[in-house]
Amino acid sequence: MNPRRERADAQRNREAVLAAADRLFAGSTAPGSVSMDDVATAAGVGKGTLFRRFGDRDGLVRALMEKRAAPLREAVTEGPPPLGPRTPARERVPALMAALLRFKLDNRHLALALESGGGNSPYRAGHYTWWHALLRDAVREIPGAPDADFTAHALLAAVRADLVEYLADGEGTPPERLEGRLAAFVAKVLA
């Protein structure tokens, strides 16, 4: 049986919504202030279309973030070293952390909206549990590394969107310096 194909107008609406949401979140100093009404108006669709398609604001942000994260996720699950699965863990963990930091820097407007959205714990969100499991499993492969579960949480805390945004925008730390600090932190944690 063929999977159900999306109608062309529904696909256009979806892309218009994602593009409008991306612009609004990028242009907002407070990602939490972007409403579904704002997105619907900017995309030229009804608010009901947004709710049927994405469920709620968090669902919209997740869809946009998943679209942006797809190339990184593919590089991590199927790509070559240093991100791919055949890389020795001692090399892979720092590479994963560097890639995640770059992704958060490039997409911090969405990462902030995703990590601060709703009342749900960010530690139960699908993107977080995926990265945590990936790092935990890699840390387990490093001889002498500390508690893999906690270490994965600690590493992910170092790239939380609110911290990245504060260091990059609040303190004006250049991306290269943030990358260097993170690399030193990861090396120390895994030593």
Secondary structure per residue as TSV (DSSP state, phi and psi in degrees):
chain	resnum	aa	ss	phi	psi
A	1	M	-	360.0	135.0
A	2	N	-	-77.0	140.3
A	3	P	-	-65.4	147.9
A	4	R	-	-65.1	126.5
A	5	R	-	-88.4	143.3
A	6	E	-	-77.1	139.2
A	7	R	-	-62.7	150.6
A	8	A	H	-60.9	-41.3
A	9	D	H	-69.0	-34.9
A	10	A	H	-66.5	-39.5
A	11	Q	H	-64.7	-43.2
A	12	R	H	-61.3	-43.8
A	13	N	H	-61.5	-42.3
A	14	R	H	-60.8	-46.4
A	15	E	H	-65.6	-38.6
A	16	A	H	-64.1	-41.0
A	17	V	H	-65.0	-47.1
A	18	L	H	-63.2	-40.6
A	19	A	H	-65.8	-43.6
A	20	A	H	-64.3	-44.6
A	21	A	H	-61.7	-42.5
A	22	D	H	-59.0	-47.1
A	23	R	H	-61.4	-45.3
A	24	L	H	-65.1	-44.5
A	25	F	H	-65.9	-39.6
A	26	A	H	-65.5	-33.8
A	27	G	H	-88.3	-2.7
A	28	S	-	-98.3	135.5
A	29	T	S	-81.1	-15.3
A	30	A	S	-129.8	93.0
A	31	P	G	-54.6	-30.2
A	32	G	G	-67.5	-14.5
A	33	S	G	-85.7	-9.2
A	34	V	-	-78.2	120.3
A	35	S	-	-102.1	166.7
A	36	M	H	-63.5	-35.0
A	37	D	H	-60.0	-44.5
A	38	D	H	-58.8	-45.5
A	39	V	H	-66.7	-44.8
A	40	A	H	-59.9	-44.9
A	41	T	H	-62.8	-47.6
A	42	A	H	-64.3	-31.4
A	43	A	H	-87.5	-13.6
A	44	G	T	73.4	32.2
A	45	V	S	-126.6	165.7
A	46	G	-	-75.0	152.0
A	47	K	H	-60.7	-34.3
A	48	G	H	-61.0	-34.8
A	49	T	H	-59.9	-42.6
A	50	L	H	-62.8	-47.9
A	51	F	H	-66.6	-38.5
A	52	R	H	-66.0	-38.7
A	53	R	H	-79.8	-41.9
A	54	F	H	-117.1	-8.2
A	55	G	S	85.7	-61.2
A	56	D	S	-158.4	-176.3
A	57	R	H	-59.9	-42.3
A	58	D	H	-63.3	-38.2
A	59	G	H	-63.6	-37.7
A	60	L	H	-65.1	-45.6
A	61	V	H	-63.7	-42.2
A	62	R	H	-60.3	-43.3
A	63	A	H	-62.4	-42.2
A	64	L	H	-67.2	-41.3
A	65	M	H	-67.6	-39.5
A	66	E	H	-62.7	-39.1
A	67	K	H	-63.0	-43.8
A	68	R	H	-68.4	-35.0
A	69	A	H	-83.2	-12.3
A	70	A	H	-53.9	-46.0
A	71	P	H	-63.4	-38.5
A	72	L	H	-66.5	-44.8
A	73	R	H	-61.1	-40.0
A	74	E	H	-65.3	-41.5
A	75	A	H	-62.4	-36.0
A	76	V	H	-74.6	-39.2
A	77	T	H	-87.2	-28.1
A	78	E	H	-132.6	-6.0
A	79	G	-	-83.2	177.8
A	80	P	-	-80.2	173.8
A	81	P	T	-60.3	151.5
A	82	P	T	-92.2	-7.8
A	83	L	T	-87.0	-30.0
A	84	G	S	-65.6	166.0
A	85	P	T	-67.8	-15.3
A	86	R	T	-89.2	3.7
A	87	T	S	-80.8	134.9
A	88	P	-	-56.3	139.5
A	89	A	H	-55.7	-38.8
A	90	R	H	-63.1	-27.4
A	91	E	H	-90.7	-32.8
A	92	R	H	-72.2	-42.3
A	93	V	H	-58.4	-49.9
A	94	P	H	-61.6	-36.2
A	95	A	H	-66.6	-41.3
A	96	L	H	-62.3	-43.8
A	97	M	H	-65.1	-41.3
A	98	A	H	-63.6	-42.0
A	99	A	H	-65.9	-40.0
A	100	L	H	-66.6	-40.7
A	101	L	H	-62.1	-46.4
A	102	R	H	-60.7	-41.0
A	103	F	H	-62.4	-44.7
A	104	K	H	-65.6	-39.0
A	105	L	H	-62.1	-44.6
A	106	D	H	-72.3	-24.3
A	107	N	T	-126.4	31.0
A	108	R	H	-64.6	-28.1
A	109	H	H	-62.3	-38.2
A	110	L	H	-78.7	-41.3
A	111	A	H	-60.9	-40.6
A	112	L	H	-63.3	-44.5
A	113	A	H	-63.5	-39.3
A	114	L	H	-70.8	-45.2
A	115	E	H	-76.5	-20.8
A	116	S	H	-104.3	-3.1
A	117	G	S	-75.5	141.4
A	118	G	S	67.3	-178.8
A	119	G	S	-99.1	1.9
A	120	N	S	-77.1	151.2
A	121	S	-	-67.0	129.6
A	122	P	G	-65.2	-17.7
A	123	Y	G	-78.9	-7.9
A	124	R	G	-106.2	-3.4
A	125	A	S	-68.7	147.5
A	126	G	H	-57.0	-42.1
A	127	H	H	-65.7	-38.2
A	128	Y	H	-68.7	-47.2
A	129	T	H	-63.9	-33.4
A	130	W	H	-64.9	-49.9
A	131	W	H	-64.8	-39.4
A	132	H	H	-62.1	-47.9
A	133	A	H	-61.7	-41.6
A	134	L	H	-60.8	-49.3
A	135	L	H	-68.4	-41.9
A	136	R	H	-57.9	-46.7
A	137	D	H	-65.3	-37.4
A	138	A	H	-68.5	-42.4
A	139	V	H	-63.2	-36.1
A	140	R	H	-58.9	-27.7
A	141	E	T	-81.1	-8.2
A	142	I	S	-92.4	115.7
A	143	P	T	-59.5	130.9
A	144	G	T	80.6	0.2
A	145	A	-	-68.3	150.4
A	146	P	-	-69.5	176.2
A	147	D	-	-36.6	110.4
A	148	A	H	-62.3	-40.2
A	149	D	H	-63.6	-51.5
A	150	F	H	-67.1	-39.9
A	151	T	H	-59.9	-40.9
A	152	A	H	-62.3	-41.1
A	153	H	H	-62.8	-45.2
A	154	A	H	-63.1	-40.8
A	155	L	H	-63.8	-43.2
A	156	L	H	-66.5	-31.6
A	157	A	H	-62.1	-30.6
A	158	A	T	-70.8	-14.3
A	159	V	T	-122.4	24.1
A	160	R	-	-59.3	143.4
A	161	A	H	-59.4	-40.0
A	162	D	H	-66.3	-36.4
A	163	L	H	-69.8	-45.4
A	164	V	H	-59.5	-44.5
A	165	E	H	-63.9	-42.9
A	166	Y	I	-63.0	-46.5
A	167	L	I	-67.4	-42.2
A	168	A	I	-74.9	-49.2
A	169	D	I	-94.2	-43.0
A	170	G	I	-69.8	-44.0
A	171	E	S	-100.7	-10.2
A	172	G	-	71.0	27.1
A	173	T	-	-72.5	124.4
A	174	P	-	-64.6	148.8
A	175	P	H	-53.7	-39.4
A	176	E	H	-63.0	-37.2
A	177	R	H	-71.0	-39.6
A	178	L	H	-60.9	-43.0
A	179	E	H	-62.0	-41.8
A	180	G	H	-64.4	-42.8
A	181	R	H	-62.9	-43.2
A	182	L	H	-64.3	-43.8
A	183	A	H	-59.7	-40.9
A	184	A	H	-66.6	-39.9
A	185	F	H	-63.5	-48.5
A	186	V	H	-60.7	-43.0
A	187	A	H	-60.9	-40.8
A	188	K	H	-68.9	-41.0
A	189	V	H	-63.7	-39.1
A	190	L	H	-88.2	-4.2
A	191	A	-	-68.2	360.0
